[in-house]
Amino acid sequence: METDLLTPKERYSGVVFIGVRKNDVVEFIKVYAESAELARTLLEDFFYAKGIHPSDFVIVDKGYESVKGKEIISTRTESELSSFLGRLGLKLLSNGILYLQGKSEIYQITSVSKDFLAEIRSIKEKKKHVKLKEEPIVLDFTNLDLPQRYNEKLKVLELMQDTLVVNHAQIPLPKVLREVIKGAVRLPRCMKSGGITLRLLDKDLHEVIIEGKEEVLVKPPVLTWDSSIDGPEDFEAKKIGENMYEPPIFLKAYKGFLILEEPPVELVQRLLKIKEKSIMRIDERKIRIPTEFTIIVETQNVEKYEKIIFPVKIILSSLTNEELVDLLRKELGIEVPDKLVSNLSPYHKTFKTASLLVKLFQQLHAKEPQKPPSELLKTAFILFTGEEDEDH
């Protein structure tokens, strides 16, 4: 039996994820391992280490999963699982980071307590009979590890007001917002206006909670348009049949958020005008539309939008040395010397920098696993800055 199964650390053959309630009761267990035999052994060892009787749990899923393109498995990479458990009152924890070392697939076993399984089934049964009842949109940062000052600023987005976000911290805003947003909104499958039908529901973009005949209940949508890769055609309706159209992206963000990353000023002005008048043009026809969508303009160049008046402006300043050290420590699971971070320019003390340094470290570790983590971390900083100073 593995003796340090409950100790968080770097792992190379298997890792255990658990979903726990606030009273530390384990309700959910998911094991990733390089083989089915090892996965079963880790699950049995975990039961023994935590004093859990195996008969109180039921295996609900098992088998090999593709991990092509992934370098690690951690609580960060399991964001969808974390969100699912969070909605059911559980927090996702793990006993470390699993380095995949080039593996293309990995075995997993998912086991849940009988009580938790009964709860899930009860929820599903109730959903079959419940009406499409909307729930208020709230932003819940409980399970997200952002410094508190960012949580407080971003919480303002609950007001659903058009907002300019000056993102000097380079927070991955779309990802964060999708993780923290809670609530449910009713979305018509199709919207009719002026003899035109717009097919609003897009299951590639909308997370459906409950389906009705004419409407569906969905998680509040968070859609993104990035000026560096997306085009202006996304803001035009596309004909898909006789008087049937695929709506522009802002209508697909109905009752949710549309994040525009460094958009042209003219585009922002046009969208604000559409919202003001509740009218848009399709094939030379003006039609009236609902404009219940919230525009978030994300930029690092506040001067670019100085002539546009937004109801709300949020300034997310760069990370402090302490915040960046703490972020890297949590991501890597090792100590990070303050002096490494203090040598970075203020412009580089961001979440993007942290992400790049973590990736560099992981790649270096995969190539030279025998080297001490502290040396690999210093090398990652040298590669990132392009300069080797005396401290290094």
Secondary structure, DSSP 8 states (H G I E B T S, - for coil): --TTTTS-EEESSEEEEEEE-TT--EEEEEEEESSHHHHHHHHHHHHHHHT--GGGEEEEEEEEEE-TT-SEE-TTTTHHHHHHHHHTT-EEEESEEEE-TT-SEEEEEEEEEHHHHHHHHHHHHHHHH-----EEEEE--TT----HHHHHHHGGGGG---EEEEETT---HHHHHHHHEEEEEEEESEEEETTEEEE---TTT--EEEE-SSEEEE---EEEEETTT--GGGGS-EEEETTEEE--HHHHTTTSEEEEES--HHHHHHHHHHHHHTEEEETTEEEE-----EEEEEES-GGGGTTS--SEEEEE----HHHHHHHHHHHHSS---HHHHHTS-GGG-SHHHHHHHHHHHHHHHHH-TTS-HHHHHHHHHHHHHS---TT-
